[in-house]
Amino acid sequence: MNLRIPGPTPCPPEVLQAMSREMINHRGPAFARIIEKVTARLKELFLTQSEVLVLTGSGTGGLEAMVVNTLSPGDEVLGLTNGYFGERLAAIAQDFGAKITRLDFPWGEPVDPGEVRQALKKNPNYKAVLLVHNETSTGVTNDLKGIAEIVREHDKLFLVDAVSSLGSLPCCMDAWGLDVVVTCSQKGWMAPPGLAMVGISSRGWKAVEQAKMPRHYWDFRTAKQYLARGQTSWTPAVSTFFALEVGLELMAREGLENIWERHRRVGQRAREGAKALGLSPLPPEPVASNTVTAIRAPEGLDVARLVKILLEEYDTDLAGGQGKLSGKIFRIGHLGYVTEADIDLTLKAIAKALPRAGYAIPQGLR
């Protein structure tokens, strides 16, 4: 299977093999050694000296944990939205009682740091700012570093969804001043779903102590106490820990900057390959994601049929659009365990399937 969705992503053979291990006592010394090693590796890859907690749950669970551990009902929060997942993050905070103001940008375009600055100047009462670093619904990577500088200027808490960026794209927690950062195992970390990883700065921990939203399973304070004993608060996804330990070792061998460069090459290969077929990526090149490429559906193309043909006849699994982009784009995921050869194979399959889904590749481009 050529799995080319934004997640779950393919796992290396070593990672899959690790999952076949026998269960161990999650309160015993063997698991303590694993969580100690995993946490140390994660801190290196988050580029932080702060604590990183590993929670059993999906990426969305990690985002809910971020919200309920740092905010209180009634807190004024600025939600920066330019896609499906930005809207989801704002909705989570709103569901728990935060007073959300959405600063919306067109889907397919980046968040404008200048408008963020103006919004923070206009209302000094915001407690926090929410941002999705890499918006997989549109294939846009937002200017996290630049926006973080503005958030720091105004002394606001900065809560970041780095689910599909951290571990694949530059994301420097300490250097950029990010307060809470969430990612999850099935994205760039070459492991199966099941674990959310959360980095929390000293400012983040101050917010945790002050927050009044309800929390129990997701309580960072409890997780921190148990981590000091080499345990998790609740029963963890043990097999996914086995897998993540191996995936992190593979990432350490490759080196973080090499991983970023590989994703840059792969992302460029996907975008150039799409253009060679007469197709247009949704976002402009300077903000195009190197972990997922969103491609506009040209007139006549039936996206659902394209995805179906690719899956059933070419063993290639792509993603369609989400929300208001459903039927208007298709997406190629390329993060984690991926090379240029994987993209070349995907593009060849797409080229064969496109005419049967309603799009004739222009003469001279076939």
Long-range contacts (C-beta under 8 A, 24 or more apart in sequence): 1-315, 1-317, 2-314, 2-315, 2-316, 2-317, 2-342, 2-345, 2-346, 2-349, 3-317, 3-333, 4-316, 4-317, 4-318, 4-332, 4-333, 4-334, 4-342, 4-346, 5-317, 5-318, 5-319, 5-331, 5-333, 6-136, 6-164, 6-187, 6-291, 6-292, 6-319, 6-331, 6-333, 6-335, 7-136, 7-163, 7-164, 7-184, 7-186, 7-187, 7-193, 7-333, 7-335, 8-186, 8-192, 8-193, 9-186, 9-187, 9-188, 9-190, 9-333, 9-335, 9-336, 9-337, 9-338, 10-190, 10-336, 10-337, 10-338, 11-190, 11-191, 11-192, 11-243, 11-247, 11-337, 12-190, 12-246, 12-247, 12-250, 12-337, 14-246, 14-250, 15-190, 15-191, 15-192, 15-243, 15-246, 15-247, 15-250, 16-243, 17-246, 18-242, 18-243, 18-245, 18-246, 19-192, 19-239, 19-240, 19-242, 19-243, 21-239, 21-242, 23-238, 23-239, 24-238, 26-231, 26-232, 26-235, 26-236, 26-238, 27-231, 29-230, 31-230, 31-231, 31-236, 31-238, 31-241, 32-229, 32-230, 32-231, 33-230, 34-241, 34-242, 34-245, 35-227, 35-230, 35-231, 35-232, 35-241, 36-230, 37-245, 37-248, 38-241, 38-244, 38-245, 38-248, 39-227, 41-245, 41-248, 41-249, 41-251, 41-252, 42-197, 42-199, 42-248, 43-199, 44-252, 44-256, 45-166, 45-167, 45-248, 45-251, 45-256, 46-166, 46-171, 46-173, 46-181, 46-197, 46-199, 47-171, 47-172, 47-173, 47-174, 47-175, 47-256, 48-173, 48-174, 48-199, 48-201, 49-174, 50-173, 50-174, 50-199, 50-200, 50-201, 50-202, 50-204, 51-199, 51-200, 51-205, 51-224, 51-227, 52-197, 52-198, 52-199, 52-200, 53-197, 53-198, 53-200, 53-220, 53-223, 53-224, 53-227, 54-195, 54-196, 54-197, 54-198, 54-232, 54-236, 54-241, 54-244, 55-195, 55-196, 55-197, 55-198, 55-218, 55-223, 55-232, 56-194, 56-195, 56-196, 56-232, 56-234, 56-235, 56-236, 56-237, 56-240, 57-194, 57-195, 57-196, 57-218, 58-184, 58-193, 58-194, 58-196, 59-161, 59-163, 59-182, 59-183, 59-184, 59-186, 59-187, 59-196, 60-88, 60-92, 61-196, 61-218, 62-163, 62-182, 62-183, 62-184, 62-196, 62-197, 62-198, 63-88, 63-89, 63-92, 63-161, 63-163, 63-182, 64-92, 64-96, 64-218, 65-182, 65-196, 65-198, 65-215, 65-218, 65-220, 66-159, 66-180, 66-182, 66-198, 67-92, 67-93, 67-96, 67-98, 67-159, 67-213, 68-96, 68-211, 68-213, 68-214, 68-215, 68-218, 69-180, 69-207, 69-208, 69-211, 69-213, 69-215, 69-218, 69-219, 69-220, 70-128, 70-157, 70-159, 70-179, 70-180, 70-204, 70-207, 70-208, 70-211, 71-96, 71-98, 71-127, 71-128, 71-207, 71-211, 71-213, 72-97, 72-98, 72-127, 72-210, 72-211, 72-212, 72-213, 73-97, 73-98, 73-212, 73-213, 74-98, 74-99, 75-99, 75-127, 75-128, 76-101, 76-123, 76-125, 76-126, 76-127, 77-101, 77-126, 77-127, 77-128, 77-129, 77-130, 78-103, 78-116, 78-119, 78-120, 78-123, 78-126, 78-128, 78-129, 78-130, 78-156, 79-103, 79-129, 79-130, 80-105, 80-111, 80-116, 80-129, 80-130, 80-131, 80-132, 80-142, 80-147, 81-105, 81-132, 82-106, 82-107, 82-108, 82-109, 82-110, 82-111, 82-132, 82-135, 82-138, 82-140, 82-142, 83-107, 83-132, 83-135, 83-136, 83-137, 83-138, 83-140, 84-135, 84-137, 84-138, 84-322, 84-323, 84-325, 85-132, 85-135, 85-136, 85-137, 85-161, 85-163, 86-130, 86-131, 86-132, 86-135, 86-161, 87-323, 89-130, 89-132, 89-161, 90-130, 93-130, 96-213, 96-214, 97-213, 101-126, 107-137, 107-138, 107-323, 107-324, 107-325, 108-138, 108-139, 108-140, 108-282, 108-283, 108-294, 108-325, 109-140, 109-283, 109-284, 109-287, 110-140, 110-141, 110-142, 110-143, 110-283, 110-287, 111-142, 111-143, 111-147, 113-143, 113-146, 113-147, 113-149, 113-150, 116-147, 116-150, 116-151, 117-150, 117-153, 117-154, 120-150, 120-151, 120-153, 120-154, 120-156, 121-154, 124-154, 126-154, 126-156, 127-156, 127-157, 128-156, 128-157, 128-158, 128-159, 128-207, 129-156, 129-157, 129-158, 129-159, 130-159, 130-161, 131-158, 131-159, 131-160, 131-161, 132-160, 132-161, 132-163, 133-160, 133-161, 133-162, 133-164, 133-165, 133-166, 133-169, 133-171, 134-162, 134-163, 134-164, 134-165, 134-169, 134-289, 134-291, 134-292, 135-289, 136-163, 136-164, 136-289, 136-291, 136-292, 136-331, 136-333, 137-294, 137-321, 137-322, 137-323, 137-325, 138-282, 138-283, 138-294, 138-325, 138-329, 139-281, 139-282, 139-283, 139-288, 139-289, 139-292, 139-293, 139-294, 139-331, 140-282, 140-283, 140-287, 140-288, 140-289, 140-294, 141-165, 141-169, 141-287, 141-288, 141-289, 141-290, 142-287, 143-287, 144-171, 144-176, 144-178, 145-172, 145-176, 148-176, 148-177, 148-178, 149-176, 149-177, 151-177, 152-177, 157-203, 157-204, 157-207, 163-187, 164-188, 164-289, 164-291, 164-292, 164-335, 165-291, 167-251, 167-259, 167-336, 168-259, 168-260, 168-263, 168-290, 168-291, 168-335, 168-336, 169-260, 169-263, 169-289, 169-290, 169-291, 170-260, 173-199, 173-201, 174-201, 177-201, 179-203, 179-204, 179-207, 180-204, 180-207, 185-240, 185-243, 185-244, 185-247, 187-291, 187-335, 187-336, 188-259, 188-263, 188-291, 188-335, 188-336, 189-244, 189-247, 189-248, 189-251, 189-336, 190-247, 190-250, 190-251, 190-336, 190-337, 191-240, 191-243, 191-244, 191-246, 191-247, 192-239, 192-240, 192-243, 193-240, 194-237, 194-239, 194-240, 195-236, 195-237, 195-240, 195-241, 195-244, 262-338, 262-339, 263-290, 263-291, 263-334, 263-335, 263-338, 264-290, 265-340, 266-290, 266-334, 266-338, 266-339, 266-340, 266-342, 266-343, 267-291, 267-293, 267-334, 269-340, 269-343, 269-344, 270-332, 270-334, 270-343, 270-346, 270-347, 273-343, 273-344, 273-347, 274-332, 274-347, 276-347, 276-365, 277-347, 277-350, 277-351, 277-354, 277-361, 277-365, 278-361, 278-362, 278-365, 282-325, 282-329, 290-334, 291-333, 291-334, 291-335, 292-331, 292-332, 292-333, 292-334, 292-335, 293-331, 293-332, 293-334, 294-321, 294-325, 294-329, 294-330, 294-331, 295-329, 295-330, 295-331, 295-332, 296-328, 296-329, 297-321, 297-327, 297-328, 297-329, 297-330, 298-359, 300-358, 300-359, 300-360, 301-354, 301-357, 301-358, 301-359, 302-357, 302-358, 303-327, 303-328, 303-329, 303-330, 303-357, 305-356, 305-357, 305-358, 306-330, 306-350, 306-353, 306-354, 306-357, 309-353, 309-356, 309-357, 310-349, 310-350, 310-353, 313-353, 314-349, 314-352, 314-353, 316-345, 316-346, 316-349, 316-350, 318-346, 318-350
